[in-house]
């Protein structure tokens, strides 16, 4: 199993925009077969080092993650986040 985590910092860090963007990310659920689970969380501390939104997704394999990356629904999200986002970091790791 592959766990894919992405943290996003938005250009507009207002609570309303953060919530709207979290809903956009969450909209992928059920639309991409390879995506086994999706969790989207909004930061509650809002410290200077915080990112605004965390996305955690699970996949059966690296191949499934690759299929997700090029899926048209995910590509729509990538375009949205390239406009809305200021910065992002990610990590992908294998679990049993």
N, C-alpha and C positions, 0 to 999 in steps of 0.2 A: 504494500500500500504506500502511496505517495501523499504526503501532506504538503500543501502549497499555501504559504502565508504571505500576504501582502499588506503593508501598512501604507496608508495614504495621508498626506498633509494637503489640505485644500487651499486654493487661493483665497476664496471667501470662507472664512472660518466661523461664520455666524451659525448659531444652533439650527436655524431653519435650513440653511444650505447643507449643513452636515447631515441632517436627517433626510433631506431630499436625496442627497447623493448615496446615502446608505440604502435607501429604497431602490435606487437605480441598480446598485450592485446586487441587491437581493432579488431583483427581477429575473436574474439568470436561472434561479431555482426551477427545476422541472423542465427546462428548455434545452438542456444539453445532456445527452444520454451518458456521456463519460463522467459527468459530475455526480459523484456518489452522495456527497453531502456538502452543504454550504452554510457557513455561519458568518454573519456580518455584525460587528460590534462597534459602538461609538464610544470613544474615550470619555471617561467620567472625571478624570483628574484635571485635564486641561492645563497641564504644566508647560513650561517653556520648551521642554524636550519631547513633549507628547506629539504623537501623530493623531489625526482626527478619527480615522476609521481603520479597523482591522478586518481583513477578509481571510477566512480559513476554509480551504476546499480540500476534499479528499478524492483520490483517484486510485483505481486498481493498479496502475502501472505508469511508467514514464511515457509509454506510447499513448495511453489515455490522456495524460496531461498534455502531450503534444497535440492531440486531436482537439482538446478543449481550447488550446491557444489559438488555433486557426479557425475555430467554429465561428460562423457569421454572427451569432448572438454575442459571443465574447468580443468579437471585433468591434461591434457597436459600442460595447462598454469601454473598450480601449480608446476609441475615438472620443467618447464622452469624458473619460478621465484625463485624456491629454489636454483637453480644454479646461476642465475644472481643477485639475491637480497642480500642486506646486512641486511636490516631491513624493517619491515612493521608494520603498525598499522591500525586498522579498527574500524568502528562504524556502527551499524545497528539500524535504528530507524523507527518507524511507523508514517505514515502521512495519512491524509484524502484524 
